[in-house]
Structures are given as C-alpha cells and as structure tokens.
Amino acid sequence: MPTSAVRRRPAWAGRNYTLLTASAVVTNLGSHGALIASAFAVLGAGGDGGDVGLVAAARTLPLVLFLLIGGAVADRLPRHHVMVAANVLNCVSQAAFAALVLAGEPLLWQMMLLSGLGGAGQAFFNPAAEGMLLSSVDDEQAGRAFAVFRMAMHGATLGGAALGGAMVAAIGPGWVLAADAAAFAVAAVLRAFLDVKHIPARAPGGGMLADLRDGWREFTGRPWLWGIVVQFSVANAVVGAADAVYGPLVARDHLGGAAPWGVALAFFGGGTVTGALLMTRWQPRRLLLVGTLCVFPLALPSAALALPVPVGVLCTVMFLTGVSVEVFGVSWMTALHQEIPEEKLSRVSAYDWFGSVALVPAAMALAGPAETAFGRTDALWGCAALVVVVTAAVLCVPDVRNLRRRTRQVTGAVDAPVPAGDQAEPTRG
C-alpha cells in the first residue's frame, strides 16, 4: 500500500512538497471561510460597514509592520519552526474569536485585537512558508511543482469561500471561526513533520539589523526583482481598490446587485486555477518577459467596470485575467527559486510581500475621495491606466526581458547547467 502510493506520486513531489501543499489546502479552506465569518460576526454584533473595515485593517496593519522582521527570523531559525509557531498563534487567536462570538456579543476592540494577532502570525508565516516551498523542489521541475501548488491553493480558496458562506448561513459565524482554528491546528501538525536536513545550517550572523541589511542588498542588487515588486506595489493597490470598493458599487448600480459581482469574482478564481493548470504543461523560456506581458490584462476588469459591460462580458474578462495573472505568478516563483540563494529566500520573500501589500491600505482609504474628486468612471480608468503604465515601465528593465529559465543537458554521466545565452526552448508537456 505505501509503495503503490509512492509510485503514484510524481518524482518531483517529495515529502516536504507534499506536506506543504496539503497543509496549505487545509488552511486556505478554513481561512477564506473565516474571512466571510468575521465580517458577519462584526455585523451580527451590531457593527456596520465601517466596523468591518476596522477589523480588516487591524489584520492588515501588523502584517505590513512585521513582514520584514518575519523574513529575517525565518532565515535565522528553522523555517518549519517559525511556520508551526505562526500556525499555533493563528489557531489560538481564531479559537478565542470563535469563543467570543459563540458566547454572546463580542466588543469591537476585542475583534480588532484578535484579528491583529492573526495578521502578526501571517507576517512571520508567509516569508518562512515561501522560503520553505522554494527550497522543496529541484530546478528542472520547479515550474510544474509551483503550478500544481498554486492550483491546489486556488481550488481551496474557491472551495473555502463557497463552503464558508454556506456554513455561516447554516450554523453561524462562530462555528466557522472555530473550524478555521481547527484547520490551523491540523496544518501545524503537518508542518511539524517537515524535513529540514537538506537545508544548510545558517552561519551565525551579526544580528537582526545586519540580516535585514543583507536581505536589502540582495533585493536592491537585482533590478528585475525590485522593479517588479514596485510594479506590483502599484498594481495590487489599484486593483484591490477597484475590486473591493468600486466593483460592489458598479454591481449595485448597473449589474443587478451583489450576486452578479460574486459570480464575476468566482470566474476570476476559476481563471487562476485554469492558469495554474496551463503552467503545469507550459514552461516559457523567458520567464519574466512572458510573466510581465501577462500582467497587462490586470487592467481589463477596471476598464470593464468603467464602461460598464454586461455581466457575461465581465465574467469572461475576469476569467481571462485570472488565467493571465497566474502565468505571472508561477513564472515569478520559478525565477525566485532559480536566482535567489537558499539562505536568503525568506528575507527576499519578505521584501516582496511587503512591497506587494504596503500601498493597499492607502489605496482603499483613497478610493472614496478619488471617486468624489474625479467620478467613479474616471477613477476606474485611472486604475486601468496605472496598471498599464507600471507594467510597460518594468519592461524597460533589461533583466526582465532577458532572464531565461535554466535547463540542464546531459554530458556523459554528469548534468551540467546550460549557459544562459545558449539555452534551447525547454520541452513543453
């Protein structure tokens, strides 16, 4: 029985990769249901939309503040220990949140505090998890492995949101939050079995600040890296504002309400799963050029909302956008795996995460004033234009256009890397 199970698993899906994927599916199922549950818990306690925003912001702020520290810690300590500790903190905070909701009427400050603890846990977890995943596969199968991982995560996200919404309606938000706490507990157990013997022992460093400076030098020394992170600082901010603020308003005024907007978002999620499936078969040679070209479609949903287009057209646009952005996601992870030294993966990942989320709270806060000042249509066209401008700008970086996937050629009994300038198109399929 165990032998046949091993045979059925692809050669590139080793022990760590399998544990990481399984635990990510478990936590994504729980967390995306919990996002819905926490909002309804706030409303059920007598809060309004502003209170829901405060609880969400309370989770985002510690995530931004502690990400860089989390990256440095994950490169100093065994990454799986950091991941397990973060999961335990998330489990405890969500269990306390669930208990408050089930016991009666939780206070707003209590919900904000517990959400903040969850955000702090994620700040330490995310860089450690990305570093662990990037080190769990070999160069030859990295793209396929990351595509399968992301496909599993996106599938769990869709399933978690659908299941969470149904459970909130059936049994209430408190029990959904309790289920999320249980999911974090299961994930912590799975991640405790990760094997880190293949990761070289970290040399003693000069302290946390020295580690952060070292990670900063690694980050700023690669124009393709910081260029794309700056690009996504802007793109994530404006796309997040369009989706979270303007999208529901356009849906209310022109598309028939919340249900069509929910369907459109589901089509985007289906597109990400499809895009990940595509990337299990396609291995583009120029990783970042192909990936960056696939960021341009991120402007399409804002443009579609600005017009606005019928629901069917919007769903098509969202699906195609999901496919294209996932091509970028897999290409980006493959480039990080290929180019960043293993001992610096978590610190570089932390700078990546920080850049990706740092402007999102400001964009959310400015979305309303921008609508007042320019009108909703012009604000949406502005979001689309910013995506196009920053994406076109990053294509001016030579390394973005020229960075190539490394392949290996067999010479006798030795696998030798192929020089970047002499690479052939890798086999697809």
Disulfide bonds with the S-S distance in Angstrom:
none
